[in-house]
Amino acid sequence: MGRLRRQFYDELGREYEKHYGKEFTGDESYNAAYKKVKKIKGFYSHLKVYIIVNIIIIASSLSRNHEVGGIDFSGLSEWHTYSTALFWGIGLVAHGLSVFSSEWFFGSDWEQRKIQKYMDKEASNKNKWE
């Protein structure tokens, strides 16, 4: 699967090169940007489905009252009408955080700082008994 994905990205890089010049010729910066755009597109697709499905759920909770000839709004005050939106919304927020604020939690150089911290700690422990 990895080989096919790499071929796909290489082909996209060649197509990009044809249209926009040799600025990003199949290098890692293009691949990283492409992956980021795919994640953002996936989030917006997720958001679109969330909105459509929850509108349908809320609209279906309205029932026709044939006696009066109008719409009965009593279904809007029930828990099951909004429970899907609530729990799915939590997942949607988590998806959004993973896409848009990945550096918010760890920062751009968090990994390097942690590695350096553990290397310094190990070095100080080695020199402790010498």
N, C-alpha and C positions, 0 to 999 in steps of 0.2 A: 504494500500500500504506500509506503514511503517513497518508493521509486516512482510510482505513478504521480504522486503529489509533486515531487521534484520536477518531473517532466512537465506537468501542468504549469507550475510556476515559471519554468524556463520558457515555455511557449508564451505565457503572458508577458514575460520580460521582452521577448523578441517582438511581440505585437506592440508593446509600449514603445520600444525602440523605433519601430517603423513610423509610428504616428507622431512621437514627440521628440525624436532625436536620441542621442546617446547619453542622456543624462543619467538614467538608471538602467544600465544594461545588465539585467539579471543578477544584480548584486543583492546583498543582504538588506540594504536599506529599502529597496523596492519590495522585497518579500515581507519585511516587517510592516511597511506601510499598507501593503495589500491585506495582510492579516488583520491589521487594525481596522481597516475599512470594512472587511467582512464581519468583524465582531460588531461594529456599529450598525451595519445593515441588519444583522441578526437581531440585535436589540430592538430596532425599530419595527421589524417584522413581528417580534414577540409583543410589542406594545400595541400594534395594530390588531392582532388577533385578540389580545386581552380586551381592548375596547369593544370590538365587534361582539364577542361572545358575551360580555357582561351587559351590553345593551340588550341583546336578545334575552338573556336571563331576566333582567329587570322588566322588560316589556312583556314577557310571558307571565310574569307574576300578576300583571293586571288582567282581570277577567271581565268578561262582558256580563252585565247584569241584565238579563232579558226581561225581568219584571219591570224595571224602571226604564230600560232602554238606553242605559249609559254604561260607563266603565266603572268597575268596582276597584277602588284604590286601597282596599284593606290588605292586599298582598304586599304592599310596599313597607308595611310595618313589621313584617316577619323576618326572623333571623336568617332563614335559609336563602332569602333573596340576596343578601349581601355577603354571606359567608364565603362563597366562591371568590368574589371580588377581593375580599380581605386577604384570604390565604394566598391566592394567586398573586395579589399585589405585593405581598411580602417577598415572594419569589422574584417578581419583576424588579423590585427595588434592589435585591441582591444581584440580579443580572446587570442592572444599570451600574451599580457600584463596581462590579468586576470589569465592565467595559470602559467606563469613563473615569474612574478614579483609582486605577490600579496603583498609581504612584502616590495617592493620597495617604494610604496606610503605611507603605514602606519607604517611599521616596525613591528618587532616581538612583541614588548611590547607597541605599540601605545595605544591599548585599555586600558591597565592597567594604563598608564600614564594619559590618559584623565579622567578615573574614579577618580583617586587620585586627579587630579586638581579640578574637580567639587566638590568632597567631601571636600577638603580644602577650597574652595571658600564658600561653604555652611556653614562650621564651622566658618569661619571668619565673615560671615554675622550674624550668631546667636550670637556670642560673641560681636558684635558691639554695641548693645543696652543694654547689661547687666551691 
